[in-house]
Amino acid sequence: MLKITAAIVGLVVLAGSAMAEPFREGEHYQRISSPVSVSGERVEVIEAFAYPCPACRNFLPHISSWEEEQDETVDFRRLPIALQRGWDLFARAYYTAEVMGVDHGAHEAMFRALHDERRQFRSFDDVAEFYTDFGVEKEAFLNTSQSFAVDSRMRQNRNQVRQLGIRSTPTMIVHGKWRVQPNSFDSYQQMIEAVQYLVEREAANLEVAEDGAEPGAEEDAEAVS
C-alpha cells in the first residue's frame, strides 16, 4: 500500500512539474556546450541578427516590444551576424554607428530600407550614405568604420558567434547559457515567451547567489529531482 501511495505521489509531482515548465531544454531551447561566463547582477540577453535577414525583419516588432518591457534586471544587447556573403558590411556598419553614437532609430530604419523600401546597398559607401539621414557625415562614418574600435568589435563578434554556436538568425542567447531559435516554435511570440521564461529562471538564480548560495544551485537541485 505504501508503494502504491508513493507511486501516486510521484506521478502527481511529475505532472505538476510538467505543468510548471512550459518550455523544455532540448525541445524549445538548447544548452550552449561551452557556456560563456557572464559577470554582474543582471541577466544578459543577446539578439543575434542580420539586417539582410527577412526573418529578422519579421522578428523586429516582437523583440522591440519585449525590450521596452524589460527593467534594470536585464542587460539586452544586439549581435550583428555575418553568416552569409556580404553581410559583414552591415555588421561593420552596426558597430560604426554604435561607436559614433548614432540614434537608435537607425536600427529599425535600416530594416525598413532593406525589406520594405527594397533599397539597394552595393557597397559600404552606399551604407554610409544611408546614415547621413541620422546626422552623420559620410566621410566621418567611412573613416570610423576602419578605426581600431570598430575592428576590435568585429574581432570580438567573430569569437562570440563561434563560442555561442550561432548558425542562423534570429537567435537569442540568454545569460551565455541558453540558445533559443525560431524553428522550435509556432510563432515569434512563443519564442519571446521562452526567452522571458529563461530570463526569469536566471534572475532567480542570481537572487539565490546573492543570498549566499552557489550560482546554479537551483538548477542542480532540479536536475537531482
Backbone as numpy.savetxt, mean C-alpha at the origin, in Angstrom:
# Nx Ny Nz CAx CAy CAz Cx Cy Cz
-18.95 -38.67 28.16 -19.79 -37.47 28.16 -18.91 -36.22 28.16
-17.83 -36.27 28.94 -16.93 -35.14 29.00 -16.28 -34.89 27.65
-15.92 -35.99 26.95 -15.30 -35.86 25.64 -16.25 -35.22 24.66
-17.52 -35.62 24.71 -18.54 -35.06 23.80 -18.72 -33.57 24.08
-18.78 -33.22 25.38 -18.96 -31.81 25.75 -17.77 -30.98 25.28
-16.58 -31.51 25.47 -15.38 -30.79 25.04 -15.37 -30.59 23.54
-15.82 -31.62 22.81 -15.86 -31.52 21.36 -16.84 -30.44 20.91
-18.00 -30.39 21.59 -19.00 -29.38 21.25 -18.46 -27.98 21.52
-17.81 -27.83 22.67 -17.22 -26.53 23.01 -16.18 -26.13 21.97
-15.38 -27.10 21.54 -14.36 -26.81 20.54 -14.96 -26.35 19.24
-16.06 -26.98 18.83 -16.73 -26.59 17.59 -17.29 -25.18 17.69
-17.85 -24.86 18.86 -18.42 -23.52 19.07 -17.32 -22.47 18.99
-16.16 -22.77 19.62 -15.03 -21.84 19.59 -14.54 -21.63 18.17
-14.43 -22.73 17.42 -13.97 -22.63 16.03 -14.95 -21.83 15.19
-16.23 -22.06 15.40 -17.25 -21.35 14.64 -17.20 -19.86 14.96
-17.01 -19.54 16.24 -16.92 -18.14 16.65 -15.70 -17.47 16.06
-14.59 -18.22 16.03 -13.36 -17.69 15.47 -13.51 -17.40 14.00
-14.19 -18.31 13.26 -14.41 -18.12 11.83 -15.26 -16.90 11.56
-16.27 -16.69 12.42 -17.15 -15.53 12.25 -16.40 -14.24 12.54
-15.44 -14.31 13.48 -14.72 -13.10 13.87 -13.61 -12.75 12.89
-13.23 -13.68 12.01 -12.16 -13.46 11.06 -12.73 -13.41 9.65
-13.16 -12.25 9.18 -13.75 -12.15 7.85 -12.75 -12.35 6.72
-11.46 -12.15 7.03 -10.41 -12.32 6.01 -9.36 -13.27 6.53
-8.84 -14.11 5.65 -7.94 -15.17 6.07 -6.61 -15.09 5.32
-5.55 -15.36 6.08 -4.21 -15.40 5.49 -4.14 -16.52 4.45
-3.51 -16.23 3.33 -3.38 -17.21 2.27 -4.52 -17.15 1.27
-5.64 -16.61 1.71 -6.79 -16.48 0.82 -7.03 -15.01 0.43
-7.05 -14.14 1.42 -7.31 -12.72 1.15 -6.06 -11.86 1.25
-5.08 -12.31 1.97 -3.83 -11.57 2.09 -2.69 -12.56 2.28
-1.50 -12.14 1.86 -0.35 -13.02 1.91 0.69 -12.50 2.89
1.32 -13.41 3.58 2.41 -13.04 4.48 3.68 -12.83 3.65
4.34 -11.71 3.82 5.58 -11.43 3.11 6.68 -12.33 3.67
7.35 -13.05 2.80 8.30 -14.08 3.25 9.42 -13.52 4.12
9.90 -12.34 3.77 10.93 -11.68 4.59 10.38 -10.32 5.02
9.62 -10.29 6.11 8.98 -9.04 6.55 9.98 -7.90 6.72
9.52 -6.72 6.39 10.35 -5.52 6.53 10.05 -4.88 7.87
11.07 -4.65 8.65 10.89 -4.07 9.98 10.38 -2.64 9.86
9.33 -2.33 10.62 8.74 -0.99 10.64 8.89 -0.41 12.03
9.58 0.72 12.13 9.79 1.34 13.44 8.70 2.37 13.72
8.62 2.77 14.96 7.64 3.79 15.31 6.38 3.20 15.91
5.43 4.08 16.22 4.21 3.68 16.90 2.98 3.78 15.99
3.22 3.82 14.68 2.12 3.91 13.73 2.14 2.70 12.80
0.97 2.36 12.28 0.86 1.25 11.33 1.18 1.79 9.94
2.19 1.23 9.32 2.58 1.68 7.99 1.76 0.96 6.92
1.18 1.73 6.02 0.42 1.18 4.89 0.98 1.78 3.61
1.31 0.92 2.66 1.88 1.36 1.39 0.96 0.96 0.24
0.70 1.90 -0.64 -0.01 1.58 -1.88 1.01 1.54 -3.02
1.20 0.36 -3.58 2.06 0.22 -4.75 1.19 0.45 -5.98
1.55 1.43 -6.77 0.71 1.83 -7.90 1.57 2.21 -9.10
0.93 2.40 -10.23 1.61 2.93 -11.42 0.60 3.81 -12.16
1.02 4.97 -12.56 0.11 5.88 -13.25 -0.47 5.27 -14.54
0.29 4.53 -15.34 -0.28 3.97 -16.58 -1.22 2.79 -16.34
-1.31 2.30 -15.12 -2.09 1.10 -14.81 -3.59 1.42 -14.73
-4.43 0.85 -15.62 -5.87 1.11 -15.58 -6.53 0.68 -14.28
-6.07 -0.43 -13.72 -6.64 -0.91 -12.45 -6.36 0.08 -11.33
-5.19 0.72 -11.37 -4.86 1.72 -10.34 -5.76 2.94 -10.48
-6.12 3.28 -11.72 -7.05 4.40 -11.93 -8.42 4.07 -11.32
-8.86 2.83 -11.49 -10.15 2.41 -10.93 -10.11 2.32 -9.41
-8.93 1.99 -8.90 -8.75 1.86 -7.45 -8.65 3.21 -6.76
-8.27 4.24 -7.50 -8.00 5.56 -6.94 -9.09 6.11 -6.03
-10.37 6.15 -6.44 -11.38 6.72 -5.54 -11.55 5.94 -4.24
-11.30 4.63 -4.29 -11.44 3.80 -3.09 -10.31 4.08 -2.10
-9.08 4.11 -2.60 -7.96 4.33 -1.70 -7.94 5.78 -1.22
-8.42 6.71 -2.04 -8.46 8.11 -1.63 -9.45 8.31 -0.49
-10.62 7.67 -0.60 -11.63 7.77 0.46 -11.11 7.14 1.75
-10.46 5.99 1.61 -9.90 5.33 2.79 -8.85 6.21 3.46
-7.99 6.82 2.66 -6.92 7.68 3.20 -7.52 8.83 4.02
-8.58 9.42 3.52 -9.20 10.56 4.20 -9.78 10.17 5.55
-10.14 8.90 5.72 -10.77 8.44 6.96 -9.77 8.06 8.04
-8.47 8.00 7.69 -7.48 7.52 8.64 -7.06 8.61 9.62
-6.67 8.18 10.82 -6.18 9.12 11.82 -4.66 8.96 11.98
-4.13 9.51 13.07 -2.68 9.53 13.26 -2.08 8.16 13.54
-2.90 7.13 13.72 -2.35 5.80 13.98 -1.81 5.15 12.70
-2.15 5.73 11.54 -1.73 5.14 10.26 -0.73 6.05 9.55
0.36 5.46 9.09 1.36 6.17 8.29 1.20 5.66 6.86
0.50 6.43 6.03 0.19 6.00 4.66 1.12 6.68 3.67
1.64 5.90 2.76 2.46 6.47 1.70 2.31 5.63 0.42
2.80 6.21 -0.66 2.65 5.56 -1.97 4.01 5.14 -2.52
3.98 4.06 -3.28 5.19 3.51 -3.88 4.94 3.35 -5.38
5.49 4.25 -6.21 5.29 4.13 -7.66 6.08 2.95 -8.21
5.42 2.13 -9.00 6.02 0.89 -9.48 6.34 0.97 -10.97
7.51 0.44 -11.35 7.92 0.41 -12.75 8.06 -1.03 -13.20
6.93 -1.74 -13.26 6.96 -3.16 -13.61 6.98 -3.39 -15.12
6.58 -2.39 -15.88 6.55 -2.53 -17.33 7.45 -1.49 -17.98
7.82 -1.76 -19.20 8.70 -0.86 -19.93 8.07 0.53 -20.05
8.84 1.55 -19.70 8.37 2.92 -19.80 7.74 3.46 -18.52
7.43 2.58 -17.58 6.78 3.03 -16.35 7.75 3.74 -15.41
9.05 3.48 -15.58 10.03 4.14 -14.71 10.00 5.66 -14.89
9.59 6.11 -16.06 9.46 7.53 -16.33 8.49 8.18 -15.34
7.37 7.49 -15.08 6.36 8.03 -14.18 6.75 7.88 -12.72
7.52 6.83 -12.41 8.02 6.68 -11.04 8.99 7.81 -10.71
9.85 8.12 -11.65 10.80 9.22 -11.43 10.06 10.55 -11.33
9.01 10.71 -12.12 8.22 11.94 -12.06 7.56 12.09 -10.69
7.05 10.98 -10.14 6.41 11.02 -8.83 7.39 11.50 -7.77
8.60 10.94 -7.78 9.59 11.32 -6.77 10.11 12.74 -6.99
10.19 13.16 -8.24 10.60 14.53 -8.53 9.58 15.50 -7.95
8.31 15.21 -8.18 7.24 16.06 -7.63 7.28 16.06 -6.11
7.57 14.90 -5.52 7.65 14.78 -4.06 8.79 15.65 -3.51
9.95 15.56 -4.13 11.11 16.33 -3.69 10.83 17.83 -3.81
10.12 18.22 -4.85 9.85 19.64 -5.10 8.63 20.15 -4.33
7.94 19.26 -3.62 6.79 19.68 -2.85 5.61 20.10 -3.70
5.44 19.44 -4.84 4.33 19.76 -5.73 3.00 19.42 -5.06
2.00 20.22 -5.31 0.68 20.02 -4.71 0.19 18.59 -4.93
-0.41 18.02 -3.87 -0.89 16.64 -3.92 -1.93 16.41 -5.02
-2.59 17.46 -5.43 -3.60 17.33 -6.48 -3.04 16.82 -7.79
-1.73 16.94 -7.97 -1.10 16.45 -9.20 -1.20 14.94 -9.31
-1.31 14.26 -8.19 -1.39 12.80 -8.20 -2.64 12.33 -8.95
-3.79 12.81 -8.53 -5.03 12.43 -9.21 -5.08 12.99 -10.62
-4.54 14.18 -10.81 -4.55 14.81 -12.13 -3.78 13.98 -13.15
-2.69 13.36 -12.73 -1.92 12.53 -13.65 -2.73 11.30 -14.08
-3.46 10.70 -13.16 -4.33 9.59 -13.52 -5.38 10.04 -14.54
-5.98 11.19 -14.28 -7.02 11.70 -15.19 -6.43 11.98 -16.58
-5.24 12.57 -16.59 -4.61 12.91 -17.86 -4.35 11.66 -18.71
-3.88 10.61 -18.07 -3.56 9.38 -18.80 -4.78 8.58 -19.21
-5.74 8.43 -18.31 -6.83 7.49 -18.54 -8.14 8.14 -18.98
-8.40 9.35 -18.52 -9.66 10.01 -18.87 -9.49 10.91 -20.10
-8.38 11.64 -20.12 -8.13 12.56 -21.22 -7.30 11.93 -22.34
-6.77 10.74 -22.09 -5.95 10.01 -23.08 -4.75 10.83 -23.55
-4.17 11.57 -22.63 -3.02 12.40 -22.97 -1.79 11.53 -23.18
-0.99 11.87 -24.18 0.20 11.09 -24.50 1.44 11.69 -23.85
2.22 10.82 -23.20 3.50 11.23 -22.61 4.58 10.36 -23.24
5.24 10.90 -24.25 6.23 10.11 -25.00 7.64 10.25 -24.44
7.85 11.23 -23.58 9.18 11.46 -23.01 9.05 12.13 -21.65
10.16 12.20 -20.94 10.12 12.88 -19.65 9.88 14.37 -19.84
10.26 14.88 -20.98 10.01 16.28 -21.29 8.50 16.56 -21.30
7.72 15.60 -21.84 6.26 15.74 -21.84 5.71 15.72 -20.41
6.29 14.88 -19.60 5.86 14.78 -18.20 6.16 16.08 -17.46
7.33 16.63 -17.69 7.71 17.89 -17.04 6.75 19.00 -17.44
6.31 18.98 -18.68 5.35 19.98 -19.16 4.03 19.86 -18.40
3.62 18.63 -18.10 2.38 18.41 -17.34 2.44 19.10 -15.98
3.57 19.01 -15.31 3.69 19.55 -13.96 3.74 21.09 -13.92
3.92 21.73 -15.08 3.88 23.19 -15.08 2.49 23.70 -14.72
1.46 22.85 -14.88 0.11 23.23 -14.48 -0.02 23.39 -12.97
1.01 22.95 -12.24 0.99 23.02 -10.77 2.06 23.97 -10.24
2.39 24.94 -11.06 3.30 26.00 -10.63 4.76 25.65 -10.64
5.12 24.59 -11.36 6.52 24.17 -11.41 7.15 24.60 -12.73
8.33 25.16 -12.66 9.04 25.51 -13.88 9.58 24.23 -14.53
9.37 24.12 -15.81 9.75 22.90 -16.53 11.23 22.58 -16.38
12.10 23.58 -16.53 13.53 23.34 -16.44 13.93 22.88 -15.03
13.29 23.47 -14.04 13.57 23.08 -12.65 13.14 21.64 -12.41
12.02 21.25 -12.98 11.54 19.87 -12.82 12.51 18.89 -13.47
12.97 19.24 -14.68 13.91 18.37 -15.39 15.22 18.24 -14.63
15.71 19.33 -14.09 16.97 19.31 -13.34 16.83 18.50 -12.05
15.72 18.69 -11.35 15.50 17.98 -10.09 15.35 16.48 -10.32
14.81 16.11 -11.46 14.61 14.69 -11.76 15.93 13.93 -11.84
17.02 14.65 -12.07 18.35 14.02 -12.15 19.17 14.25 -10.89
18.53 14.74 -9.86 19.24 15.05 -8.61 19.55 13.81 -7.80
20.46 13.96 -6.84 20.81 12.85 -5.94 19.59 12.39 -5.15
18.76 13.34 -4.71 17.58 13.00 -3.89 16.63 12.09 -4.65
16.40 12.38 -5.91 15.48 11.56 -6.71 16.13 10.22 -7.06
17.40 10.23 -7.43 18.11 8.98 -7.74 18.10 8.05 -6.52
18.28 8.62 -5.33 18.28 7.83 -4.10 16.92 7.18 -3.88
15.85 7.93 -4.11 14.50 7.38 -3.96 14.24 6.27 -4.97
14.76 6.42 -6.17 14.58 5.39 -7.20 15.29 4.10 -6.81
16.49 4.23 -6.23 17.22 3.04 -5.78 16.49 2.36 -4.63
16.03 3.14 -3.67 15.27 2.58 -2.55 13.99 1.91 -3.05
13.39 2.51 -4.05 12.16 1.96 -4.64 12.40 0.55 -5.17
13.46 0.38 -5.94 13.74 -0.94 -6.52 13.98 -1.98 -5.43
14.68 -1.58 -4.38 14.92 -2.51 -3.27 13.63 -2.90 -2.58
12.75 -1.93 -2.35 11.48 -2.20 -1.68 10.59 -3.12 -2.50
10.52 -2.87 -3.79 9.69 -3.70 -4.66 10.14 -5.16 -4.56
11.46 -5.37 -4.56 11.99 -6.72 -4.46 11.72 -7.32 -3.08
11.98 -6.57 -2.02 11.81 -7.08 -0.66 10.35 -7.42 -0.36
9.43 -6.61 -0.86 8.02 -6.79 -0.55 7.32 -7.76 -1.52
8.04 -8.22 -2.53 7.48 -9.20 -3.46 6.33 -8.64 -4.29
6.43 -7.39 -4.70 5.37 -6.76 -5.48 5.55 -7.10 -6.95
4.53 -7.72 -7.55 4.61 -8.13 -8.94 3.44 -7.62 -9.78
2.55 -6.86 -9.15 1.42 -6.32 -9.89 0.91 -5.07 -9.17
0.08 -4.31 -9.87 -0.51 -3.11 -9.27 -2.01 -3.11 -9.53
-2.80 -2.55 -8.60 -2.36 -2.02 -7.31 -2.12 -3.14 -6.30
-1.19 -2.92 -5.41 -0.92 -3.83 -4.30 -0.80 -3.00 -3.03
-1.38 -3.51 -1.95 -1.28 -2.83 -0.66 -0.38 -3.64 0.26
0.49 -2.94 0.97 1.38 -3.56 1.94 1.05 -2.99 3.33
0.77 -3.87 4.27 0.41 -3.43 5.62 1.53 -3.78 6.59
2.14 -2.76 7.14 3.16 -2.84 8.20 4.32 -3.77 7.84
4.68 -3.80 6.58 5.83 -4.60 6.15 5.64 -6.09 6.25
4.42 -6.54 6.61 4.17 -7.97 6.84 3.21 -8.60 5.83
2.21 -7.81 5.42 1.10 -8.39 4.68 0.95 -7.74 3.29
0.70 -8.57 2.29 0.50 -8.11 0.92 -0.94 -8.39 0.51
-1.63 -7.36 0.05 -3.04 -7.48 -0.32 -3.19 -7.07 -1.78
-3.82 -7.96 -2.59 -3.97 -7.70 -4.01 -5.43 -7.89 -4.45
-5.86 -7.19 -5.48 -7.27 -7.23 -5.88 -7.78 -8.57 -6.40
-6.89 -9.42 -6.90 -7.35 -10.70 -7.46 -7.90 -11.66 -6.40
-7.81 -11.27 -5.12 -8.34 -12.10 -4.03 -9.74 -11.66 -3.60
-10.31 -10.66 -4.31 -11.58 -10.08 -3.87 -12.55 -9.89 -5.03
-13.82 -9.69 -4.65 -14.86 -9.46 -5.65 -14.98 -7.99 -6.03
-14.39 -7.11 -5.20 -14.48 -5.68 -5.46 -13.33 -4.96 -4.78
-13.07 -3.74 -5.23 -12.04 -2.94 -4.60 -12.45 -2.55 -3.17
-13.75 -2.38 -2.96 -14.21 -2.03 -1.62 -13.91 -3.16 -0.63
-14.07 -4.38 -1.07 -13.76 -5.52 -0.21 -12.25 -5.57 0.07
-11.46 -5.23 -0.92 -10.01 -5.18 -0.73 -9.65 -4.13 0.32
-10.29 -2.98 0.25 -10.05 -1.92 1.23 -10.44 -2.39 2.63
-11.52 -3.13 2.73 -11.96 -3.63 4.03 -10.94 -4.61 4.61
-10.31 -5.40 3.74 -9.26 -6.32 4.21 -8.05 -5.54 4.71
-7.70 -4.48 4.02 -6.59 -3.63 4.45 -6.90 -3.04 5.82
-8.12 -2.55 6.00 -8.51 -1.96 7.27 -8.49 -2.99 8.39
-8.90 -4.20 8.06 -8.87 -5.29 9.04 -7.44 -5.54 9.52
-6.48 -5.56 8.58 -5.08 -5.78 8.95 -4.52 -4.59 9.72
-4.93 -3.40 9.34 -4.48 -2.20 10.05 -4.91 -2.27 11.51
-6.15 -2.65 11.74 -6.67 -2.73 13.11 -5.94 -3.82 13.91
-5.62 -4.93 13.25 -4.85 -5.99 13.91 -3.47 -5.49 14.32
-2.80 -4.82 13.40 -1.45 -4.33 13.70 -1.48 -3.22 14.73
-2.51 -2.39 14.70 -2.64 -1.34 15.72 -2.81 -1.96 17.09
-3.58 -3.05 17.18 -3.77 -3.74 18.45 -2.45 -4.34 18.93
-1.66 -4.89 18.01 -0.35 -5.44 18.37 0.58 -4.37 18.91
0.52 -3.18 18.30 1.35 -2.08 18.77 0.96 -1.65 20.17
-0.33 -1.66 20.46 -0.82 -1.31 21.79 -0.34 -2.32 22.82
-0.36 -3.59 22.45 0.12 -4.65 23.35 1.60 -4.44 23.63
2.37 -4.11 22.58 3.81 -3.90 22.73 4.09 -2.71 23.65
3.29 -1.67 23.51 3.46 -0.49 24.36 3.19 -0.81 25.82
2.31 -1.80 26.06 1.97 -2.17 27.43 3.01 -3.10 28.06
4.04 -3.46 27.26 5.13 -4.25 27.81 5.26 -5.65 27.28
4.28 -6.11 26.49 4.39 -7.45 25.92 5.26 -7.40 24.67
5.72 -8.56 24.25 6.54 -8.62 23.06 5.69 -8.39 21.83
6.16 -7.59 20.83 5.41 -7.40 19.60 5.16 -8.74 18.93
3.93 -8.92 18.45 3.58 -10.16 17.78 3.06 -11.23 18.71
3.02 -10.93 20.02 2.56 -11.92 21.00 1.13 -12.33 20.73
0.32 -11.37 20.31 -1.08 -11.66 20.03 -1.18 -12.63 18.88
-0.37 -12.43 17.82 -0.39 -13.33 16.67 0.08 -14.72 17.07
1.12 -14.79 17.94 1.62 -16.10 18.37 0.53 -16.84 19.15
-0.21 -16.10 19.97 -1.28 -16.72 20.75 -2.34 -17.28 19.83
-2.65 -16.53 18.76 -3.66 -17.01 17.81 -3.19 -18.28 17.13
-1.88 -18.30 16.77 -1.34 -19.47 16.08 -1.42 -20.70 16.96
-1.13 -20.53 18.27 -1.17 -21.66 19.20 -2.58 -22.17 19.37
-3.55 -21.22 19.46 -4.94 -21.64 19.64 -5.48 -22.30 18.40
